[in-house]
Amino acid sequence: MAAQDIAVVGGIDTHADLHQAAVIDSIGRHLATEQFETTPTGYRRLLDWLRSHGEVLAVGIEGTGAYGAEIARFLTANEVTVVEVDRPDRKARRDNGKSDAIDAYAAATAVLSGRAAGTPKARNGIVEAIRALRVVRKSAVKARTQTINQVRTLIVTAPSSVRDKLRGLSAKELIDTLARSRPTGELADPACAVKTALRRLARRYQALDEEIKEADREIGPLVTQTAPGLIALPGVGPETAGQLLASAGDNPDRLRSEAAFAHLCGAAPVPASSGRTNRHRLNRGGDRAANNALHTIVLVRMKYDQRTQEYVARRTAEGMTKKDIVRCLKRFVAREVYRHLPHTARNREPLPQTA
């Protein structure tokens, strides 16, 4: 039988310098495995190698959000169906062993069996640009928080001659005062050393603050351009909208429904019933950054949105706890957000009247 008459499925175990590829036929028989360099030439050789074994039905890739991002883009651009494959569970690893070739075959088998069916993020559009810029902003915010915490810790242990002058100042006043200070004396003196350290930390804080503002000026217009309807929703700002867009990716149509998007965000209710108790609980899985964005939107709406406030009052009167109310509101917000993601407008249906 000629190679072109055979249908095959590929699997790729991704790494920084080399990708391990495997190919199986339509009934799961192992055909071949080989390593390829993570370069444009290597990607082309990998694709030619896969096609030399027959018609490629799909390729399962482990790590499409990391080392496998570029090979996934390359295969998609060459009209090859790419399927995202999760790592095998621990029991499977114990039973089958661990090697690059085994993992590559496992990826192909997961696709053939239907156990893996997820479509990876496209990572080739404006949402990927937003995600990259948000990585820098997020690290700057974390560093700024760490810096102000270090400032306050140093003040607590500073000599009273330093500490007393800084009492009662707000964070902005404290940073401005320290950044303008001109410490004098010998660095061997603890008071002088503390003043010098506080001045440097204050200037670091100001530099990070300016970096965050610059990132906001870059990200805000991109988010508005990508999803103007999303940014217009109550309680949704550029930061939360940017995170939700990044979680959905450049191809949100890969999420087959708003329920799938809620599951991705960890906002899908989890049954927690037993005996006569019939209830649901918070979902601790999913994309926790997206879940945090939904939580932020809910908190803002609970404080400023009249519709949400009326819903909270009604559910509280029914005996529902605040935690369960927030869970329900997250689910409602996930439904609204999904309707305003790019590429889904053509499939919109009327929203139910909820909080």
C-alpha positions in Angstrom: 0.0 0.0 0.0 1.4 3.4 -1.0 2.1 6.0 1.8 -0.5 8.4 0.4 -3.2 5.7 0.9 -2.5 5.5 4.6 -4.0 7.8 7.2 -1.7 8.6 10.1 -1.7 10.6 13.3 1.3 12.4 14.6 2.4 13.2 18.2 5.1 15.7 19.3 6.8 15.9 22.7 8.2 19.4 22.8 11.5 20.7 24.2 13.7 23.8 24.0 16.2 22.5 21.4 14.7 19.3 20.0 11.2 18.1 19.4 10.5 14.3 19.5 7.9 13.3 16.9 6.1 10.0 16.5 3.6 8.7 14.0 0.9 6.0 14.3 -1.6 4.6 11.8 -5.3 4.8 12.0 -5.5 1.7 14.2 -2.8 2.8 16.6 0.2 0.9 15.4 3.5 2.6 16.0 5.2 3.5 12.7 8.2 5.6 13.5 9.7 8.2 15.8 12.5 10.8 15.2 13.9 14.0 16.7 13.9 17.4 14.9 15.6 20.7 15.7 13.4 23.6 16.8 14.3 25.7 13.8 12.4 26.7 10.6 14.4 24.0 8.8 13.7 21.5 11.5 9.9 22.3 11.4 9.9 21.8 7.6 11.7 18.5 7.9 9.3 17.3 10.6 6.3 18.1 8.4 7.8 16.4 5.4 8.6 13.4 7.6 5.1 13.1 8.8 3.6 13.3 5.3 6.0 10.7 4.1 4.1 8.1 6.1 0.7 9.0 4.7 -2.1 11.5 4.9 -1.8 13.4 8.2 -5.2 13.5 9.9 -4.0 15.5 13.0 -1.0 16.1 15.1 -1.2 16.1 18.9 1.3 18.5 20.6 2.1 18.6 24.3 3.0 22.1 25.5 1.4 24.3 22.8 1.6 27.2 25.3 5.3 26.9 25.8 8.0 25.0 23.8 5.3 23.9 21.3 3.9 27.3 20.4 6.0 27.8 17.2 5.6 24.3 15.8 1.8 24.6 16.4 1.8 27.9 14.5 3.8 26.3 11.7 1.7 23.2 11.3 -1.6 25.3 11.4 -0.2 27.6 8.7 0.4 24.5 6.6 -3.2 23.3 7.0 -2.4 20.6 9.5 -5.0 20.0 12.3 -3.3 20.6 15.6 -4.7 19.1 18.8 -3.6 20.2 22.3 -2.5 17.3 24.5 -2.3 17.4 28.2 0.5 15.6 30.1 -0.3 12.0 30.9 -1.5 11.5 34.5 0.9 10.0 37.0 -0.6 6.5 36.9 -0.1 6.3 33.1 3.5 7.5 33.5 4.1 4.8 36.2 2.6 2.1 34.0 4.2 3.0 30.7 7.5 4.6 31.8 8.9 7.9 30.7 10.9 8.9 27.7 10.6 11.5 24.9 9.6 8.8 22.4 7.0 7.3 24.8 5.5 10.8 25.4 5.3 11.5 21.6 3.5 8.2 21.0 1.2 8.9 23.9 0.3 12.3 22.3 -0.6 10.7 19.0 -2.6 7.9 20.8 -4.5 10.5 22.8 -5.6 12.2 19.6 -6.5 9.0 17.9 -8.6 7.8 20.8 -10.4 11.1 21.2 -9.1 11.6 24.7 -7.4 14.8 23.5 -9.6 17.1 21.4 -8.7 20.7 22.4 -7.8 23.3 19.9 -4.7 25.3 20.9 -4.6 29.1 21.0 -3.7 30.6 17.7 -1.1 33.0 19.2 -0.8 34.9 15.9 -2.9 38.0 16.4 -3.5 41.1 18.4 -4.5 39.2 21.5 -1.1 37.6 21.6 0.4 41.1 21.5 -1.8 42.1 24.4 -0.6 39.0 26.4 3.0 39.8 25.8 2.7 43.4 27.0 0.7 42.2 30.0 3.5 39.9 31.1 5.8 42.9 31.5 3.1 44.9 33.3 2.3 42.1 35.7 5.9 41.7 36.7 6.3 45.5 37.2 3.2 45.5 39.4 4.6 42.7 41.5 8.0 44.4 41.8 6.3 47.7 42.8 4.4 46.0 45.5 7.6 44.3 46.8 9.4 47.7 46.7 6.8 49.5 48.9 6.7 46.6 51.3 10.5 46.8 51.6 10.2 50.5 52.2 7.7 50.0 55.0 9.8 47.2 56.6 12.9 49.4 56.6 11.0 52.2 58.2 9.7 49.9 61.0 13.3 49.0 62.0 14.9 52.4 61.3 16.2 54.6 64.1 13.6 56.9 65.6 15.3 59.9 64.1 14.4 58.6 60.6 11.1 56.9 61.5 9.5 59.8 63.3 9.8 62.1 60.3 7.9 59.7 58.1 4.9 59.0 60.3 1.4 59.6 59.0 2.4 59.9 55.3 0.4 58.3 52.6 2.1 56.0 50.2 2.5 58.7 47.5 3.7 61.3 50.0 6.1 58.8 51.5 7.6 57.9 48.1 7.9 61.5 47.0 9.5 62.6 50.3 12.1 59.7 50.2 12.9 60.2 46.5 13.6 63.9 47.1 15.8 63.3 50.2 19.5 63.9 50.2 21.1 61.6 52.8 24.4 62.9 54.3 26.9 61.3 56.6 28.9 58.1 56.7 27.3 54.9 55.3 28.7 53.1 58.4 26.1 55.0 60.4 22.8 52.9 60.4 20.7 56.1 60.1 22.5 57.3 57.0 22.5 53.8 55.5 18.7 53.5 56.0 18.1 56.9 54.5 20.2 55.9 51.4 18.4 52.6 51.1 15.0 54.2 51.4 15.9 56.8 48.7 17.0 54.2 46.3 13.8 52.1 46.9 11.6 55.2 46.4 13.2 56.0 43.1 12.8 52.3 42.1 9.1 52.6 43.0 8.8 55.7 40.8 10.5 54.0 37.9 8.2 51.0 38.2 5.2 53.1 38.5 6.1 55.0 35.3 6.7 51.6 33.6 3.2 50.4 34.6 1.6 53.7 33.3 3.4 53.3 30.0 2.2 49.7 29.7 -1.4 50.9 30.4 -1.1 53.5 27.6 0.0 50.7 25.2 -2.4 48.0 26.3 -5.6 50.1 26.7 -6.0 51.0 23.0 -5.2 47.5 21.9 -7.9 46.0 24.2 -10.5 48.6 23.0 -9.6 47.9 19.4 -9.9 44.1 19.9 -13.2 44.0 21.9 -15.0 47.4 22.2 -18.1 45.6 23.5 -16.2 43.9 26.2 -14.6 47.0 27.5 -18.0 48.7 27.6 -19.5 46.1 30.0 -20.1 47.4 33.6 -17.1 46.7 35.9 -14.8 45.7 33.0 -11.6 47.7 32.6 -8.5 47.3 30.3 -6.7 45.1 32.8 -9.5 42.6 33.4 -10.5 42.7 29.7 -6.9 42.1 28.7 -6.7 39.0 30.9 -9.9 37.6 29.7 -8.9 38.1 26.1 -5.5 36.5 26.7 -7.2 33.5 28.4 -9.5 33.0 25.4 -6.7 33.6 22.8 -6.8 34.9 19.3 -9.3 32.2 18.3 -12.0 32.2 20.9 -14.2 30.2 18.5 -12.2 27.2 19.7 -14.4 27.4 22.8 -17.6 25.8 21.6 -20.0 27.6 24.0 -20.2 30.1 26.8 -20.3 27.1 29.2 -16.9 26.0 27.9 -15.6 29.5 28.5 -16.9 29.5 32.0 -15.2 26.1 32.6 -12.0 27.6 31.3 -12.2 30.5 33.7 -13.1 28.2 36.7 -16.5 29.7 36.9 -18.6 26.7 36.0 -20.5 25.4 39.1 -19.4 22.2 40.6 -22.1 19.9 42.1 -21.6 19.5 45.9 -24.9 17.7 46.8 -25.3 15.0 49.3 -28.4 13.4 50.8 -31.0 16.1 51.2 -28.5 18.9 50.5 -28.7 20.2 46.9 -26.0 22.8 46.2 -23.0 23.8 44.1 -19.6 25.0 45.1 -16.8 27.2 43.7 -14.7 25.7 41.1 -11.0 25.6 42.1 -9.8 24.6 38.6 -9.4 26.5 35.3 -7.4 29.5 34.5 -6.9 31.2 37.9 -5.9 34.5 36.3 -9.1 34.6 34.3 -11.0 33.6 37.4 -9.4 36.5 39.3 -10.4 38.9 36.6 -14.1 37.7 36.9 -13.8 38.1 40.7 -12.6 41.7 40.3 -15.5 42.5 37.9 -18.0 41.0 40.3 -16.6 43.0 43.3 -16.8 46.3 41.2 -20.4 45.5 40.2 -21.4 44.7 43.8 -20.2 48.1 44.8 -21.4 50.3 41.9 -23.9 48.4 39.7 -27.5 48.8 40.8 -28.7 45.7 38.9 -26.1 43.5 40.7 -26.9 45.1 44.1 -30.5 44.2 43.7 -29.6 40.7 42.8 -27.3 40.4 45.9 -30.1 41.7 48.1 -32.6 39.2 46.7 -30.3 36.2 47.0 -29.3 37.2 50.5 -32.9 37.4 51.5 -33.3 33.8 50.1 -30.6 32.7 52.5 -27.7 32.3 50.1 -24.2 33.0 51.4 -22.0 35.7 50.0 -19.6 33.1 48.7 -22.4 31.4 46.7 -23.7 34.7 45.5 -20.2 35.6 44.1 -20.0 32.2 42.5 -23.3 32.8 40.7 -22.3 36.3 39.7 -19.0 35.0 38.2 -21.0 32.6 36.0 -23.3 35.4 34.8 -20.3 37.6 34.0 -18.6 34.8 32.2 -21.7 34.5 30.0 -21.7 38.2 29.2 -17.9 38.3 28.5 -18.1 35.3 26.1 -20.7 37.1 24.0 -18.4 40.1 23.6 -15.2 38.2 22.7 -14.0 38.8 19.1 -15.1 36.5 16.3 -18.3 35.4 18.3 -20.5 38.4 17.4 -22.0 36.6 14.4 -23.2 33.8 16.7 -24.7 36.0 19.4 -28.0 35.1 21.0 -30.1 37.3 23.2 -28.8 37.3 26.7 -31.1 36.3 29.6 -32.0 39.0 32.1 -29.6 38.1 34.9 -27.4 40.0 37.3 
